Amino acid sequence: MDVKSNHSSPVLTDPVPINKSRLGIRSSLFGYSQQDPSVSPSRRIRAPRKSLEDVRTNGWLDAMKASSPPRKKPIKEYNIEFASNDSTDSEDYRSWMLDYPSALDSFEQISVFAKNKKVAIFLDYDGTLSPIVDDPDSAFMSEAMRATVKNVAKFFPTAIISGRSRDKVYELVRLTELYYAGSHGMDIIGPVSQTVSNDHPNCILSTDHRGKDVNLFQPAREFLPMIDEVFRTLVENTKEIKGSKVENHKFCVSVHYRNVEEKNWTIIAQCVHDVLTNYPRLRLTHGRKVLEVRPVIDWNKGKAVEFLLDSLGLTNRNDVLPIYIGDDKTDEDAFKVLRERNCGYGILVSSTRKESNAFYSLREPTEVMKFLQLLVNWKRQQESI
Ligand SMILES: O=P(O)(O)OC[C@H]1O[C@H](O[C@H]2O[C@H](CO)[C@@H](O)[C@H](O)[C@H]2O)[C@H](O)[C@@H](O)[C@@H]1O
């Protein structure tokens, strides 16, 4: 992609998302809100027919429907989403696994590649370390998973790369020994590295939760007030849509529709669409039953992996094996980077078949935990040899 570098913020020179160019919306850069304050939220909810066709024809609704497997087995206290055994035992899933073999079944092969290599672990949070649940504020990881990740970090440099804000994901994980990248990689705390600071002039020295010196990198810093404004507008505009929830993740905004009746998905899509038309410097990405609004900059989870590898001094070496585990579309950027660099493995967490840039698969967070435990046991054995 063509990047116009202004040091701090690699802004794309082709910032108009497809949907906007199709709709003929002008691409000049607005300040912040261009919204007509006279338009009431209820009027926005009853979006005009022409507009409703827009979100259908530009593929938003199809992407929304395809964004997460259907829930099949509600668990008593938490409404945890995962497909029934019928799905993972199906012929269809088994044939998909020929292309994306289980990382558990392939562990021996992985460990052969890992031998004598510096392994670095990158983990997504929701759907990877914690099960998908209805309420984003209740997406807790189990104590067993926390202990496992803590062990992993004793042996390998380990980072969490999440769509949530860095503070929010830290609150959920609460392990000081990890590196954290929030807002889909747009807010990174990594080890201090002079080379990285030289390459990224807006990378500043900061301190982490232990008071240790770290590098703080926020390539979308200039978007902070805009994101805040969009967050408040979206909260207001969606407040009458039952089940909707808007989260402010500092450099991006999530609009959840998991608990919105499907017949109202067009309305929620329309709300987001209408707001986005006023902000050509923001774009939409899809997650699991969530619409995500983020800056149009050339930065994503893949770039965050590259940034952290650089910071850890693990770039341009052939004795490095990065492993990235994630479940969502935004993790594909990281899988792609590993595939294109022909280094390391992407592992997709999915209980249904999905096209992916990952090499291996795991069905659900419990399998992620088993895989991480195998890795720790293997490393312990290696060290005792
Ligand atoms: O990159 P991640 O760490 O996977 O974060 C992606 C989004 O995760 C959260 O939403 C997802 O998990 C929720 C809790 O299980 C679920 O209710 C929701 O439907 C999922 O989309 C988080 O709330 C989002 O803000 C993140 O962008």
The ligand as a Gaussian input file, in Angstrom:
#p B3LYP/6-31G(d) Opt

LIG

0 1
 O       -8.729000      -8.512000      19.452000
 P       -9.554000      -9.120000      20.537000
 O       -8.854000      -9.151000      21.859000
 O      -10.105000     -10.464000      20.150000
 O      -10.796000      -8.116000      20.704000
 C      -11.797000      -8.059000      19.691000
 C      -13.088000      -7.572000      20.286000
 O      -13.321000      -8.376000      21.438000
 C      -14.446000      -8.043000      22.250000
 O      -15.625000      -8.410000      21.581000
 C      -15.741000      -9.803000      21.323000
 O      -15.793000     -10.517000      22.569000
 C      -16.935000     -10.199000      23.401000
 C      -16.783000     -10.959000      24.709000
 O      -16.671000     -12.328000      24.508000
 C      -18.222000     -10.555000      22.645000
 O      -19.363000     -10.221000      23.432000
 C      -18.255000      -9.792000      21.310000
 O      -19.388000     -10.192000      20.567000
 C      -16.987000     -10.065000      20.499000
 O      -16.953000      -9.262000      19.343000
 C      -14.434000      -6.575000      22.608000
 O      -15.574000      -6.258000      23.354000
 C      -14.323000      -5.722000      21.363000
 O      -14.309000      -4.381000      21.706000
 C      -13.023000      -6.097000      20.674000
 O      -12.835000      -5.309000      19.527000

